[in-house]
Amino acid sequence: MQIKAFIAVAALAFATVGFAQEYPSRPITLVVPAPPAGATDVLARVLAEEMGKSLKQTIIVDNKPGASGMLGASAVARAAPDGYTLFLSHAAPIYYAPYMFSKVPYDVRRDFAFITEICSASLVLAVNKEVPVRTMKEFVAWAQMNKGKVAYGSYGVGSSSHLLNAHLSESRHLDMTHVAYKGEAPMIQDMIGGQIPVAIGTLGTMAPHIASGSLRPLAIIGEQRLSDVPNVPTMAEAGFPDEEFKPVGGVLLTAPAKTPPAVLARIEKEARAAVQTAAMKARFQAFGLVGMGNTSAEFRRNFEASGPVIQKLVQVSGAKVD
């Protein structure tokens, strides 16, 4: 019996190594839970190109927006764990959804293999040019004068964009109304069009419209100012030092659970290398993001440590959906 067991284990190990050595032998699908043109989509396309070079295989970006990123996440959770379906997401479906929704169609810890955090985010709170304010304190005073009449946009229910603005509304008694979009691009278009006066998003998506004067940045939600908008203060500098005014998570790379360890190790190696390329660094700078490319173990530790922070943010903001 011991000999048979040894043979079985050896055969499985040989098969796994053989599979890893031939991986990838066909195109890989990179699922993105956001529509085209937003920060996550743009980063996905650059990452796909950079990793495709080293893997010598085509990586196809598949946009699956909807349900706060859970539509795309569910598709990946159900996919074959063979390394040919990967998930590049913003933080909402992985970090935030378990605390925002009582019914999530997957279990992050059970259904996903953590690969690497591509980057961390600094976000920008901006207003439409018609809003008569130039500082955060002026905005809060204006919103209080128009209590119950101000709407804020987000790039999805349960996103950091949603929770941070909900926290601002709740903690400062502004009674603002949440308008959720399926991504940053449509949210920004409605801001420019005047349908919503305020939103939180990435600098890269907002930058052209800030430069044109269509949007006016009021504060950076992050620990430091951004070089592309050096005159815009952080929330703490603007007089809002609450610990909840910090984005958690960024852009994350995961795969279906039970993907062979050797395959995950190859993907992690190539993804971390891609983060260091000039093309990716240029995109990080354009979007006001900080490149990471950490190990899978570090990613998981960050995920576990974020739980209490997100739970408190959800409680304070009153943004839990169900």
N, C-alpha and C positions, 0 to 999 in steps of 0.2 A: 504493500500500500504506500509506503514512504517513497519507494522508487517511482511509482506511478504519479504521486503527487509532485515529486520533483520534476518529472518529465513534463507534466501539465504546466507547472509554473514556468519552466524554461521555455516551453513552446509559446506561452503567452508573452513572455518578455521578448522573445525573438520576433514575434509578430508585431509587437508594439514598436520595437526598434526599427524593424523593416518599414512599417508604416510611416514612422517619423522621417526616415531617410529619404523616402520618395515624396514626402510632403513638401510643397504642394504640387500635385500633378494636374490640376485643373484650376479654373478661375475661382477666386474667393469672393464671397458677398459680404460687404460691410454695410450693415443695417444702421440707418441714422434716423432717430425719432423726431425729425424736424424737416420742414420743407426746404427747398433750395434757397440759396442766397444768404441764409443766416450764418452766424459764426460757426456753429457746430458742423453745418454742411460744408462750408468752405474748408475748415480744418480737415474734415473727412476726406475731401478730394485731394488735398495736398498729401495727407498721410498715405492714402491709397497709392498715389504715384510714387512716393518715396519708398514705401515698403514693397511695392510691386517690383521695383528695380532690384532690390536685394533678394527677394523671393523668386525672381524671374518668372513671375506669373501675374496675370491681370487681376486687379481687385476692383470689383464693381460696387459702386455706391448705390444703395437701395433706400430711398427716402420713404419712411413710414411714419408720418406725423399723426398725432391724434391721441386723445385720452391722456394728456399730460406725459406723453412719451411711453405710456404703458402698452400702447398698441404695438410699437416696435419691439419693446422689451418682451412682450408675450410671444411674439413670433420667434425671437431668438431663443427664449427659454424652451420652446417646443422643437427647435431645430435639431438635426442630427449632431451629436457631439463629436464631430470629425475634423474641426478646424477650418471648415469651408464656409461657416457662417459666423461672423464676428459682430459685435455691437459697439458702436462708437456713440456715446450719448452724453447729453448734458446731465446735470446732477439729479434732475427731477425724478426719473423713473427708478434710479438706484438708491439715492440718498434720501429723498424726501417722501416718495410715495408711501412707504410703510408707515409713516407717521401722519400722513394726510388723509388716507383712505382706509376704511375698515375692511374693504374688499379689494384686495390687490390680486390679480390673476396669476401671480407667481410668488415665490419666496426667494428673495435676493440671495440669502445665504445658501439655500438648497439648490437653486436652479442656475446659478451663474458661477463661472470660474473667473476670479479677479486676475487681470493681466497687468495693467499699468494705468496710472493717472497721467494723461497726456499733458495737462496743464491745469493750473488753478486760475480762478477768475477774479478780476476786479471789475466791478460794475459801475455804471454811471446813472445817476438820477437826473433826468432832463425834463424840460417843459417845452411846450410849443411856444414859438416866438410871440404869440399873441397874449400869453399869460403875463400879467404886469408885475413880475417879480425877478429879482436877480440874485437872491441868496436863499438859503434854506429857511431861515427865520422869517423872511418875507413870504415865502411860499406857505409856511404853516399858518401865518396870520391871514393870508388871502384865502386859504382853504377853510379856515375857521369862520371867516366872514361869509363864505359860500357853503356852509356846512350842509351836507346832504345833496349837493348839486355837482360835486366834482367826481369825475371818474378817472381811474388809473388803469393803464394797460399792463398786461404781462404776457410772456410768451408761453403760457400754459398754466392751468390750475396745478398747484403744488410745486411750481418752480420757485427758485430763489427770487426771481423777479416778483412773483405773486406774494410770497411770504414776507419779504422785506418791506414792500409797500403796504401790505396789510398791517404789519407791525407799526409802521409809521402812523397809519390811520387810526389804529386802535389806541396806541400809547399817547397820541396827541389829540385824541377825541375829535377827529376830522370827519368821521362818518362818510368816507369816500366809497364809491361803488367800483367793484372789480369788473373789468372787461377782459376776458381771456382770449388769446389768439393761438393759432397753431404754430407759431414761430415768431421770430423777431421781425422778419421782413414785413409781413402784413401789419404787425403792431406799429412799426415805424411809419408805414404809409398812412395809417389812420392818425398818427400824431401830427404828421405834416399837414394832413387834410383838415385838422382841427376837430376830428371826432372825439379824441381824447386829449386832455391837456398835459398829462404827466405819465411817465413810465420809467422803469429801470431796465437797462439793457447793457450790452457790451459796447465798448468804445468803437470797435471796428465797424459795427453796423450803424452806429450813430454818427461816426466821425465826418462823413461827407456832408451830412445835414447840419452838423454843428458848424462846419467850415462855411457852409452857404448861408448860415444865419437862420435856417428854418427851425432848428432846435437850439435850446439854451441849456448847457449843463450847469447844474447847481452843486453837485457833490459827487465825490468818488466813494463808492462803498468798498472799502478795502483798507489795508494798513498804511498805504503810502500814496502820494500823488502819482499821476501818470505823466510821463515825459511829453506826450503829444498834446496834453492840455494842462500845462504846469501851473496855470493860475486857478485851476479848479480845486478847492479844498476837499479834504476827506470829510466824512460825516462827523468824525470827532472834532476836527478843526472848525467845522461849521456849527459846533455846539450840540452835537448829538452823539455823545460818547457811549451809548448803550452797547453792551457786548453783543446784543442780537443784530446790530447793524454790520454784520460781517457775512460775506457769502461763504457757503460751505460746499465743497466739491468743485468740480470744474468740468473738463471734458475727459471722459473715462472710457477705457477699452476693456471689454469683457467678452466672454464666450460662453456657450452652453456648458453647464456642469458635466463632468465625466468626459470632457475632451481629454485625450491621452496626454499625460504629463510631458512627454517629450515634445509633442506638438505645441503645447502651451509654452514650453521653454523656448522653442524656436520663434514663436510669435512675439513673446516678450522681448527677446533679444533684438529682433528686427524693429519692433515698435520703439524701443528705447533708443536705438541707434537713429531712427528716423527723427525723433524729437530733437536731436542734436544737429540736424542738417540746416544749412542756410535757409532753405525754402520754408521749413517749419518755423524757424526762429523769426523770419520776416513776418509770417502770419501772426505769431504770438504778439509781436510788437505792434502790428497794425490793429489788433483787437484789444490791446491793453491786457494781455494775458501773460502769465508767468509759466514758462516751460518747466515740466517736472520730469516725467519719464522714470518714475520710481519703480521699485521691485513689486512683485505681486504681494509679497508679505507686508511691505510698507503700505500698499494700497489698502489691504484688508485692515491693518491697524488703524489707518485714518478713518475708514468706514465705521469701525466699531467705536472709535472715540467721538465721532460726530453725532452719535445717537442722542446723548443728553442735550447737546446744543440745539439740535433740530427740534427735539421734543419740547424744549422750553420756548423756542421761537414760535412753534405752532400754538402752544398754549397762550402765550402773550398776545399773539396776533389775532387769535380767535378764528383762524383761517381753515381749521379742519373741516373737510367737506362732509363726511358722514361718520 
